[in-house]
């Protein structure tokens, strides 16, 4: 199952909701969303600095991840960035693929 790192920041209104209901409610909402789509939540941490939260999620497909990202962003309560996480074995297989490439200018 594809795995993604999600970096999220709450808008002012989203932060108000977070303050009103707490972090546990937010984690539960994310777990319910993922479970309804056949996915799981591996990790959920609140942070301070550039982002408000980081998550690691497993979902059935890239399309599922995209649907989640669009729906969450469309709420207007969260901005987010989703990065695919690739296992080392995929890198090992990719490194063995025969790639024929001509750099620009050659």
Residue pairs with C-beta under 8 A, 6 or more apart in sequence:
1 39
1 58
1 59
1 60
2 58
2 59
2 60
2 61
2 62
2 65
2 84
3 42
3 56
3 57
3 58
3 84
3 85
3 87
4 56
4 57
4 58
4 59
4 65
4 82
4 83
4 84
4 85
5 54
5 55
5 56
5 82
5 83
5 85
6 53
6 54
6 55
6 56
6 57
6 80
6 81
6 82
6 83
7 50
7 51
7 53
7 54
7 80
7 81
7 82
7 83
8 51
8 52
8 53
8 54
8 55
8 72
8 78
8 79
8 80
9 50
9 51
9 52
9 53
9 78
9 79
9 80
10 17
10 18
10 52
10 53
10 77
10 78
11 76
11 77
11 78
11 79
13 76
13 77
14 75
14 77
14 78
15 52
17 77
18 26
18 52
23 46
26 44
26 53
27 41
27 44
30 41
30 44
30 55
30 57
31 41
33 68
34 40
34 41
34 57
34 58
34 59
34 68
37 59
37 60
37 64
37 67
37 68
38 59
38 60
38 64
39 57
39 58
39 59
39 60
39 64
40 57
40 58
41 55
41 56
41 57
42 55
42 56
42 57
42 58
43 54
43 55
43 56
44 53
44 54
44 55
45 53
45 54
45 55
46 52
46 53
47 53
47 54
56 85
57 65
57 68
59 65
59 68
62 84
65 82
65 84
68 82
69 80
69 82
72 78
72 80
73 79
73 80
